[in-house]
Amino acid sequence: MRCASSRDSLTRHAAPMFLAKHQGNQPAEAFVANQRHEEQLYRKCKDFYGCVCYIGKRI
């Protein structure tokens, strides 16, 4: 799944830079922790896990 491999790469490579830029920012740290947790879940359950993106237009 291409989406997940991109996410893995972002978590692994961009997270340290993001955390350095936002050092001490608890919401930023929680965001990265959540992304890492979701990556672990994907690796564990990738045969049963997927993602969907919906785009809507307000009428």
N, C-alpha and C positions, 0 to 999 in steps of 0.2 A: 504494500500500500504506500503510495508515494507521499501522501499527506503525513503519515506517521514518521517516515524516514526524515522528512523535512523538520518535523517537530523534534525528533531526537537530536538532530544536528543543531537546531536552535538552542535546545536546552543545554546541550553539552558545550557549545562554543560561545553563545551569546549571553547565557546566564551569568557567568563570572563578570563580564564587562558591565552588564546591567546592574548587578549587585554592587559592584565597585562604584558605579555612578550614583547609586541610590543607597549608599551605605547608611545603616541605621534606620532606614525607612521600613517600618514593619509591614505595611501593605505590599510593598515591593517584594520583601522577603517571603511573605505568605504566597504571593502570586507565583514566584519561582518554585516554592515548595509544592504548590498544587500542580504545576506543570510537570515537575519531576515525578510526583505521585501518579499522575495520569500516564506518563511514559512507562512507569513500572506496570501499571494495570494493562496497558496495551501489550507489552511484552509477554505478560502472563496469559492474557486472554485474547490474543490477536486473532485466533480462529473464530471468535464469537463477538468481536468488537469492531465497530465501525463508526464513522462520523458522517453527518449530513449537514449541509449548509443551506439555509433557506434565505432567499432574498425577496423582500416584499416591497410593494409600493403603496404608499398611503393614498387612498382614494377620497 
